Amino acid sequence: MDTSRLLRTSGTLAATAALLLSALAAGGPGPAAAAVPRDRDAPGASVLTDDDYATDVADVAEPLRSYYGQKLHWRSCGGKRAAFECAGMKVPLDYSAPHGGDITLAVSRKKAAGPGKRLGSLLLNPGGPGGSAIGYLQSHAAAKYPAAVRARYDLVAVDPRGVGRSTPITCLSHSEMDGYAQTDPTPQNSAETRRYVASLKKFANGCASRSSRILRHVSTVEAARDMDVLRALLGDSKLHYVGASYGTFLGATYAELFPSRVGRLVLDGALDPSLSAERVNREQTAGFQTAFTSFARDCARHTDCPLGTSGPTDAGNRLRSFLTALDTRPLPTGQSRRLTEGLATTGVIAAMYDEGAWPALRKALSLAADGDGSVLLALSDAYYERDAKGSYSNLMAANAAVNCLDAPAAFHGPSGVRQALPAFRKASPVLGEALAWASLSCAYWPTHPTGHPHRITARGAAPILVVGTTRDPATPYPWARALASQLSSGRLLTYDGDGHTAYTRGSACVDSAINSYLLTTTPPRSGQRCS
């Protein structure tokens, strides 16, 4: 199991939950899956400054002139994506040595359809790190973003370096990923701990052997620099951007590097860049407990609730007992893989991202109580982006690679995890132990971190809209408040609700405030609340 610091939008997971419920209602087994943070002083991060970058290639520092001067050759993406255009762009592998070779990033767009004057390009990032921005654009944003926004902006996505179609990080084979996902997430003795550590080392060594060229160059700082190259190639003097989840850290990093180039930035489901990796993981653990409490209360209102109706504490005890039992008695799923503790824990966490997935989780736990682990397995597969043929996206590989570059490891060995277990169990009696061990993921990483936690102020930037959801599991609400207060031009919009992120998730108040900002440049008053 690996759920550490995976910060992305919930659209794919919610869609999977809807498909599962539809299939179950029809009497079918349901699909197996619906596949679909940080430092200016890092190597290469301080070589060039804001003044070295411009839309006019003549004003760009010589080492980067060829990159800012290239042309994007747009073509139809073809097939079911024929309504979208695709292109490739070259960026330096290493910004501190721009003449040392380049990599290719995949770009896609859906052109503004009108009516109304075109306002430019709106760059999108769904988070992760490791989530495919192109997949998000083509499967979600182009249909779900408000019509007024789609009419006035070209919606644009670039898969960040190391992600999806952009020189992707690879670490394990698909069958090896199956084994990795099933790892016992709560080792209880020295033998189980050795097996857990061995799985982390195998993953890290696989990344080093299969992706050695790019592994040191997938930091958020470098991805933000790539976005400025794309901004220039799109012909925009300012970057307009909607970043969700981890995408908020990417957007804030861009604002830190290029404050004078900030246009309209929406940072939805914010990460606090000043927190250590250990605090990020522990506070996220508390966020998932908050979400589980909301789920348990909702579940208790249904007569078929498999966790009882006595309240969140009793529900948590029941769920923890169920997960623990799977460690020795995994459940059949109707396929060769059985539902282990690790897979079931991941399935539960997946459903916490979106309250729309709660009915599917309720059904999944009911079936599991009767000995059928198929729906919990499907939720876990959706989280890992494993398709019905057993193929994984590179989400988890890129997630680890970026996180382990962006900040020092939360823990450096099992002893550190054991010392922190009481704090993690306090944060979440249900999931704390598993999430504490998941925080060990960077301890054996083959590259050293190039970033460190720090406040981001982005002095001189235009107003930046930060959006926080009060019961967000993955990016707890205090992080949005913190980022909005750090940014010199930050404005906080609060959504009083459940689930991860807020834009295009059903709140007319949230959507109206963000749409107005994107279309008129006027942000909502700081402190505005929506429900």
C-alpha positions in Angstrom: 0.0 0.0 0.0 1.3 3.5 -0.9 -1.0 6.4 -0.1 1.5 8.8 1.2 1.0 12.4 0.1 -1.1 11.6 -2.9 -2.9 14.9 -3.5 -5.2 14.9 -6.5 -8.7 15.7 -7.5 -11.4 13.2 -6.9 -13.1 13.1 -10.3 -11.8 9.7 -11.4 -12.6 8.1 -8.0 -16.1 9.5 -8.0 -16.7 8.4 -11.6 -15.6 4.9 -10.6 -18.0 4.8 -7.6 -20.9 5.8 -9.9 -20.0 3.0 -12.3 -19.8 0.5 -9.5 -23.2 1.5 -8.1 -24.7 1.4 -11.5 -23.3 -2.1 -12.2 -24.4 -3.4 -8.8 -27.9 -2.1 -9.2 -28.0 -4.0 -12.5 -26.8 -7.1 -10.9 -23.4 -7.1 -12.4 -20.0 -7.4 -10.7 -18.9 -3.9 -11.6 -15.7 -2.8 -13.4 -12.3 -3.6 -12.0 -11.3 0.1 -12.2 -11.8 3.3 -14.2 -8.3 4.2 -15.1 -8.0 7.3 -16.6 6.0 19.7 -2.6 9.9 23.0 -3.2 12.8 25.3 -3.2 14.1 28.2 -5.2 17.6 27.2 -4.0 17.5 23.8 -5.5 20.1 23.0 -8.1 19.2 25.0 -11.2 16.5 26.9 -9.3 18.4 30.2 -8.8 20.4 30.3 -12.0 17.8 32.4 -13.8 15.5 35.0 -12.3 12.1 36.4 -13.2 13.7 39.0 -15.4 15.3 36.3 -17.5 11.9 35.1 -18.8 9.6 36.8 -21.3 7.1 36.1 -24.0 9.4 37.8 -26.5 12.2 35.3 -27.3 14.6 38.2 -27.8 14.3 39.1 -24.1 15.0 35.5 -22.9 18.4 34.6 -21.5 20.5 32.9 -24.2 20.6 29.4 -22.7 16.8 29.2 -22.9 16.2 31.1 -26.1 15.8 28.0 -28.3 13.1 26.7 -25.9 11.1 29.9 -25.7 11.5 30.3 -29.4 10.1 26.9 -30.5 6.8 26.5 -32.2 4.0 24.3 -31.1 2.7 22.1 -34.0 -0.9 21.4 -33.1 -2.7 18.5 -34.6 -5.9 16.6 -33.8 -5.5 14.1 -31.0 -7.5 11.7 -33.1 -9.9 8.9 -32.3 -12.3 9.6 -29.4 -10.2 12.7 -28.6 -10.5 14.3 -32.1 -12.1 17.4 -30.5 -8.8 18.1 -28.8 -5.5 19.3 -30.2 -2.2 17.8 -29.2 1.4 18.9 -29.4 4.8 18.3 -28.0 7.2 20.9 -26.4 10.9 20.6 -25.6 12.3 21.8 -22.3 15.8 21.4 -20.7 16.3 18.2 -18.7 18.4 20.4 -16.3 17.7 24.1 -16.1 21.1 24.6 -14.5 22.7 23.2 -17.7 20.2 24.0 -20.5 22.6 22.9 -23.3 22.9 19.4 -21.7 19.9 17.8 -23.4 16.2 18.1 -23.4 13.0 16.1 -22.8 9.6 16.3 -24.5 6.4 17.2 -22.7 3.0 16.4 -24.0 0.4 19.2 -24.4 -3.3 19.2 -25.2 -5.9 21.9 -25.6 -9.6 22.5 -26.2 -10.0 25.8 -28.0 -12.4 28.4 -26.7 -15.7 28.0 -28.4 -17.2 31.4 -27.8 -19.3 33.4 -27.6 -17.4 36.4 -26.2 -13.9 37.7 -26.5 -11.2 35.0 -25.9 -9.3 35.7 -22.7 -6.3 33.5 -23.4 -5.2 30.1 -22.2 -6.3 28.5 -18.9 -3.7 25.9 -17.8 -5.0 23.1 -15.7 -3.4 20.7 -13.3 -5.4 18.1 -11.3 -2.7 17.3 -8.7 -0.9 14.1 -7.6 1.9 14.7 -8.1 1.6 12.3 -10.9 -1.9 12.9 -12.1 -2.2 13.3 -15.9 -3.3 16.9 -16.7 -4.1 15.8 -20.2 -6.3 13.0 -18.9 -8.0 15.4 -16.6 -8.7 17.9 -19.4 -10.0 15.4 -21.9 -12.1 13.3 -19.4 -13.3 16.0 -17.0 -12.6 19.7 -17.5 -13.7 20.0 -21.1 -17.2 18.7 -20.1 -17.5 19.8 -16.5 -16.0 23.3 -16.4 -18.7 26.0 -16.6 -19.7 26.9 -20.2 -18.8 30.6 -19.7 -15.2 29.6 -18.9 -15.0 27.1 -21.7 -16.3 29.8 -24.1 -13.7 32.4 -23.2 -10.5 30.4 -22.6 -8.6 27.8 -24.4 -8.4 25.0 -21.9 -4.8 23.7 -21.9 -3.0 20.8 -20.1 0.6 19.7 -20.0 1.6 16.4 -18.4 4.4 17.5 -16.0 7.8 16.1 -16.6 7.9 12.4 -15.5 4.1 12.1 -15.7 1.8 10.4 -18.2 2.9 11.1 -21.7 5.8 13.4 -20.7 9.0 11.3 -20.5 7.3 9.2 -17.7 9.0 7.8 -14.7 8.7 4.0 -14.5 9.7 1.8 -11.6 8.0 -1.6 -11.5 6.3 -3.9 -14.0 2.6 -4.2 -13.8 2.8 -7.6 -12.0 5.3 -6.1 -9.6 2.9 -3.2 -8.9 0.2 -5.8 -8.0 2.6 -7.2 -5.3 3.6 -3.7 -4.2 -0.1 -2.6 -3.7 -0.8 -5.7 -1.6 2.0 -5.1 0.9 1.0 -5.4 4.5 0.6 -1.7 5.6 0.8 -2.3 9.3 3.9 -4.5 10.1 3.6 -5.9 13.6 7.0 -7.7 14.1 10.5 -7.6 12.8 9.8 -10.1 10.0 6.9 -8.1 8.7 8.9 -4.9 9.0 11.7 -6.4 6.9 9.3 -7.3 4.2 7.7 -3.9 4.3 11.1 -2.2 4.0 12.1 -4.6 1.2 9.0 -3.6 -0.8 10.0 0.1 -0.5 13.6 -0.6 -1.5 12.5 -2.7 -4.5 10.3 0.2 -5.7 13.0 2.8 -5.2 15.7 0.6 -6.9 13.3 0.0 -9.8 12.9 3.7 -10.3 16.7 4.2 -10.2 17.3 1.4 -12.8 14.5 2.3 -15.2 14.4 6.1 -15.0 17.9 7.2 -14.0 18.1 10.0 -16.6 15.1 11.9 -15.5 14.8 10.9 -11.8 16.8 13.8 -10.5 14.8 16.3 -12.6 11.1 16.0 -11.8 10.9 18.6 -9.0 8.0 21.0 -8.7 10.4 23.9 -9.3 11.4 22.4 -12.6 7.7 21.7 -13.5 6.9 25.4 -12.7 9.7 26.5 -15.0 8.2 24.3 -17.7 4.9 26.0 -17.3 6.5 29.4 -18.0 8.0 28.1 -21.3 4.5 26.9 -22.2 2.9 30.2 -21.3 5.2 31.9 -23.7 4.6 29.4 -26.5 0.9 29.9 -26.1 1.4 33.7 -26.6 0.2 34.7 -23.2 2.0 37.5 -21.3 0.5 36.2 -18.0 -0.3 32.7 -16.8 -3.9 31.9 -16.1 -4.2 28.7 -14.1 -6.4 26.4 -12.1 -4.5 24.0 -9.9 -6.2 21.4 -7.6 -4.7 19.6 -4.7 -0.9 19.2 -5.3 -1.5 21.5 -8.3 -1.9 24.3 -5.7 1.7 23.9 -4.7 2.8 23.8 -8.3 0.8 27.1 -8.9 2.2 28.7 -5.8 5.7 27.7 -6.8 5.2 29.3 -10.2 4.0 32.5 -8.5 7.1 32.5 -6.3 9.4 32.1 -9.3 7.6 34.5 -11.7 5.4 36.9 -9.6 5.2 39.5 -12.4 3.8 36.8 -14.8 0.9 35.8 -12.5 -2.5 36.3 -14.2 -5.6 34.6 -12.6 -4.5 31.8 -10.4 -7.0 29.5 -8.6 -5.5 27.2 -6.0 -8.2 24.7 -5.0 -7.6 22.3 -2.1 -4.4 24.0 -1.0 -1.1 22.5 0.4 0.8 24.5 3.0 4.4 24.7 1.6 5.9 25.5 5.0 5.1 22.1 6.5 7.6 19.3 6.8 6.8 15.9 5.1 6.1 14.4 8.5 3.6 17.1 9.4 2.0 16.9 6.0 1.5 13.2 6.4 0.2 13.4 10.0 -2.1 16.3 9.3 -3.4 14.6 6.2 -4.1 11.5 8.4 -6.2 13.7 10.7 -8.0 14.9 7.5 -8.9 11.4 6.5 -10.2 10.8 10.1 -12.5 13.8 9.7 -13.8 12.5 6.4 -14.3 9.0 7.9 -16.3 10.6 10.8 -18.6 12.3 8.3 -18.9 9.0 6.3 -19.8 7.1 9.5 -22.5 9.5 10.5 -23.9 9.4 7.0 -23.7 5.6 7.0 -25.6 5.4 10.3 -28.6 7.0 8.7 -29.0 4.0 6.5 -30.5 0.7 7.8 -28.0 -1.3 5.7 -24.9 0.4 7.3 -22.3 -2.4 7.8 -20.5 -0.4 10.5 -23.6 -0.1 12.8 -25.5 2.9 13.9 -23.8 3.6 17.3 -21.7 6.5 16.0 -18.2 7.1 14.5 -16.2 5.6 17.4 -17.9 2.3 17.2 -17.9 2.4 13.4 -14.1 3.0 13.5 -13.6 0.1 15.9 -15.5 -2.2 13.6 -13.6 -1.0 10.5 -10.3 -1.4 12.2 -11.1 -5.0 13.3 -12.2 -5.8 9.7 -9.0 -4.5 8.2 -6.9 -6.3 10.8 -8.6 -9.6 10.1 -7.7 -9.3 6.4 -4.0 -9.5 7.3 -4.4 -13.2 7.9 -7.6 -14.0 6.0 -7.8 -12.1 2.7 -11.2 -12.2 0.9 -12.0 -13.6 -2.5 -12.8 -11.1 -5.2 -13.9 -13.2 -8.1 -10.4 -12.9 -9.7 -6.9 -14.2 -8.9 -6.1 -11.3 -6.5 -7.6 -11.5 -3.1 -8.5 -8.5 -0.9 -5.7 -8.0 1.5 -5.4 -5.5 4.3 -3.4 -3.2 2.1 -5.8 -3.2 -0.8 -8.9 -2.8 1.5 -7.3 0.1 3.3 -6.5 1.8 0.0 -10.1 1.2 -1.1 -11.5 2.9 2.0 -9.1 5.9 1.6 -10.1 6.2 -2.0 -13.8 6.6 -1.1 -13.0 9.4 1.4 -12.0 11.8 -1.4 -15.6 12.4 -2.5 -18.8 12.0 -0.6 -20.3 10.8 -3.9 -18.3 7.6 -3.3 -19.8 6.9 0.1 -22.7 4.8 -1.1 -20.2 2.6 -3.0 -18.1 2.2 0.1 -21.2 1.3 2.1 -22.0 -1.3 -0.4 -18.4 -2.5 -0.6 -18.2 -3.0 3.1 -21.5 -4.8 3.2 -20.4 -7.2 0.5 -17.0 -7.7 2.3 -18.9 -8.6 5.5 -20.5 -11.4 3.4 -17.1 -12.5 2.1 -17.0 -10.6 -1.2 -14.1 -8.2 -1.6 -14.6 -7.3 -5.2 -15.9 -3.7 -4.8 -13.3 -2.7 -2.3 -10.7 -4.1 -4.7 -12.2 -2.0 -7.5 -12.0 1.2 -5.4 -8.4 0.4 -4.6 -7.7 -0.2 -8.3 -9.2 3.2 -9.2 -6.9 4.8 -6.6 -3.8 3.2 -8.1 -5.1 3.8 -11.7 -5.0 0.1 -12.5 -7.2 -0.9 -15.4 -9.2 -4.1 -16.0 -6.3 -5.6 -18.0 -3.9 -5.2 -15.1 -2.0 -2.2 -16.4 -1.1 0.7 -14.1 -0.6 4.3 -15.1 2.7 5.8 -13.8 0.8 7.8 -11.1 2.5 6.1 -8.1 6.0 6.2 -9.7 5.8 9.9 -10.5 4.2 10.7 -7.1 7.1 9.2 -5.2 9.7 10.8 -7.5 8.4 14.3 -7.1 7.6 14.1 -3.4 11.0 12.7 -2.6 12.8 15.5 -4.5 10.6 18.3 -3.1 11.3 17.7 0.6 13.4 15.6 3.0 11.9 12.3 4.0 9.3 12.2 6.8 11.2 9.3 8.4 14.5 7.7 7.8 13.8 4.2 9.1 11.3 2.0 11.0 12.4 3.4 14.3 11.2 6.8 13.4 7.8 5.5 12.3 7.4 3.6 15.6 8.2 6.7 17.6 5.5 8.6 15.6 2.8 5.9 15.8 1.1 7.4 18.9 0.7 10.8 17.2 -0.6 9.2 14.0 -3.0 6.9 16.0 -4.3 10.0 17.8 -4.8 11.7 14.5 -6.8 8.7 13.2 -7.6 5.7 15.3 -8.8 4.0 12.2 -6.1 4.7 9.6 -3.3 6.3 11.5 -1.0 3.2 11.8 -1.2 2.5 8.1 -0.6 6.1 7.1 2.3 6.4 9.5 4.1 3.5 7.8 3.2 4.9 4.3 5.2 8.0 5.4 8.4 5.9 5.2 8.2 5.9 1.4 11.1 8.4 0.7 13.5 6.9 3.3 15.3 4.7 0.7 15.0 6.9 -2.3 18.0 6.9 -4.6 18.2 10.7 -5.1 18.7 13.4 -2.5 15.9 16.0 -2.0 16.5 19.4 -3.7 13.8 21.3 -1.9 12.8 22.1 1.7 9.6 23.4 3.4 9.3 27.2 3.3 6.7 29.9 3.2 5.7 31.2 -0.2 4.9 34.9 -0.4 5.1 35.7 -4.2 5.5 39.4 -3.6 4.3 41.5 -6.5 1.9 38.9 -7.8 -1.7 39.8 -8.9 -4.5 38.6 -6.5 -4.3 34.8 -6.1 -7.5 32.9 -5.1 -7.0 30.1 -2.6 -9.9 27.7 -2.0 -10.3 25.5 1.0 -13.0 22.9 2.0 -13.7 22.6 5.7 -13.8 18.8 5.8 -11.3 18.1 3.0 -9.6 14.7 3.8 -6.4 15.1 1.6 -5.6 18.8 2.0 -7.0 19.8 5.4 -8.7 23.2 5.6 -6.0 24.8 7.8 -3.6 24.4 4.9 -5.7 26.7 2.7 -5.8 29.3 5.4 -2.1 29.1 5.8 -1.3 29.4 2.1 -3.7 32.3 1.7 -2.0 34.1 4.6 1.5 33.5 3.3 0.8 34.8 -0.2 1.1 38.5 -0.3 -1.9 38.8 -2.6 -3.8 35.7 -1.4 -7.6 35.7 -1.1 -9.3 32.8 0.8 -12.6 31.3 -0.4 -14.0 28.7 2.0 -16.4 25.9 1.1 -18.2 24.5 4.2 -18.6 20.9 3.0 -17.1 17.4 2.5 -14.8 16.0 -0.1 -11.5 17.0 -1.7 -11.4 20.3 -3.6 -14.5 22.5 -4.3 -14.6 23.8 -7.9 -17.1 22.1 -10.2 -18.2 19.8 -7.4 -21.8 21.0 -7.0 -21.6 24.3 -5.1 -23.1 27.1 -7.1 -21.7 29.6 -4.7 -18.1 28.3 -5.2 -18.4 28.0 -8.9 -19.9 31.5 -9.2 -17.1 33.1 -7.2 -14.4 31.3 -9.2 -16.0 32.0 -12.5 -16.3 35.7 -11.7 -12.6 35.9 -10.9 -11.6 34.0 -14.1 -13.8 36.1 -16.3 -13.5 39.6 -14.8 -10.2 39.4 -12.8 -12.2 40.4 -9.6 -11.6 37.9 -6.8 -14.2 37.4 -4.1 -13.7 39.3 -0.9 -11.2 37.5 1.3 -13.0 35.3 3.9 -16.1 34.6 1.7 -17.8 31.3 2.7 -19.9 29.0 0.6 -22.0 26.0 1.5 
